[in-house]
Amino acid sequence: MTFTKKIILTGSSGQIGQSFVNHLSNSKNDYYVYALDKKKSKNNKKNIQNVEIDITKEDEVVDFFSSINELYGLVNNAGIGVFTPFLSRTLEEFKKVLDVNLVGTFLMSREAIKIMIEAKFGKIINIGSIYGVNSSDYRIYGESGRNNSEVYSMSKSGIIMLSKYLATHFASDNIQINTISPGGLERNQAQGFIEKYNIKNPTGRMGSPNDLLPALDFLLNEQNEYINGENIIVDGGFTKW
Ligand SMILES: NC(=O)c1ccc[n+]([C@@H]2O[C@H](COP(=O)([O-])OP(=O)(O)OC[C@H]3O[C@@H](n4cnc5c(N)ncnc54)[C@H](O)[C@@H]3O)[C@@H](O)[C@H]2O)c1
């Protein structure tokens, strides 16, 4: 690599996004981070550019990429969920989740790959979820009213498949596209839920954004030209019983 390692990160204002921005901008690898979010991030370091963008809007995505001519990596992290029961799911809710999680990731990936092909280099990391691999266990949600939804799982298995598809189609252009699928991260959930989740988790605790950083570094490593289309599950072993 002869150029600056410019990385685009979506969902940069969120729980995982903030951790990734801090980590990448402090890395010894001299990354330059485009911190994208619907709500503009407030990072003020010279190697971070905050960009306000709705990734579901094709014109906004294309317009953003018109100013980018070299790219080391793209981390498709923006994502949303919905927690109401399936039988009360509205079509609007359903489409909104697919719009952010799948349409947004598709638009960002398409534009990034156009640039990466020219350089014959690129790393794309898509953030999936354990619920793109396994269905959620409703027994641990109890009466909380927050249950993981069908459409979230559908979108995340779609992300895993998109990574495989793109990995196979652009491997010959030296572009690696992989998924990181986190388990549940702790974030003010009801105590009863956390306790049940922890019992089910071999590691005995929920995750934190820091738990994802080794996988992020691993997949962004310049030397990786051969791990492609993988889904790295980072869940403390939750899905391994
Ligand atoms: N937190 C968890 O427990 C967990 C577990 C597994 C997977 N994930 C996945 O990790 C990713 C990040 O999760 P998080 O917990 O940090 O979420 P978060 O809600 O804290 O952050 C998501 C960010 O995405 C942004 N965003 C939403 N819609 C957008 C749009 N249309 N355009 C641009 N930005 C948009 C939001 O403004 C927000 O800042 C998501 O894809 C999520 O599905 C999270």
The ligand as an ORCA input file, in Angstrom:
! r2SCAN-3c Opt
* xyz 0 1
  N     -25.185     -3.813     20.200
  C     -25.374     -5.120     20.038
  O     -25.652     -5.858     20.986
  C     -25.200     -5.737     18.674
  C     -25.162     -7.134     18.569
  C     -25.014     -7.691     17.311
  C     -24.929     -6.872     16.203
  N     -24.969     -5.532     16.341
  C     -24.863     -4.724     15.133
  O     -23.795     -3.813     15.264
  C     -24.062     -2.622     14.534
  C     -23.906     -1.423     15.434
  O     -24.771     -1.589     16.537
  P     -24.836     -0.582     17.760
  O     -25.277     -1.369     18.915
  O     -23.610      0.243     17.845
  O     -26.082      0.317     17.300
  P     -26.402      1.829     17.634
  O     -27.882      1.969     17.533
  O     -25.749      2.256     18.890
  O     -25.717      2.579     16.424
  C     -26.172      2.473     15.117
  C     -25.851      3.773     14.400
  O     -26.307      3.669     13.048
  C     -26.815      4.930     12.673
  N     -27.787      4.801     11.587
  C     -29.015      4.226     11.655
  N     -29.660      4.369     10.491
  C     -28.807      5.022      9.662
  C     -28.904      5.478      8.320
  N     -30.020      5.300      7.583
  N     -27.853      6.128      7.784
  C     -26.733      6.344      8.509
  N     -26.581      5.954      9.785
  C     -27.621      5.301     10.348
  C     -27.483      5.478     13.925
  O     -27.624      6.904     13.868
  C     -26.551      4.994     15.025
  O     -25.592      5.976     15.376
  C     -25.468     -2.796     13.959
  O     -25.385     -3.248     12.636
  C     -26.068     -3.840     14.850
  O     -27.107     -4.556     14.220
  C     -25.118     -4.925     17.547
*
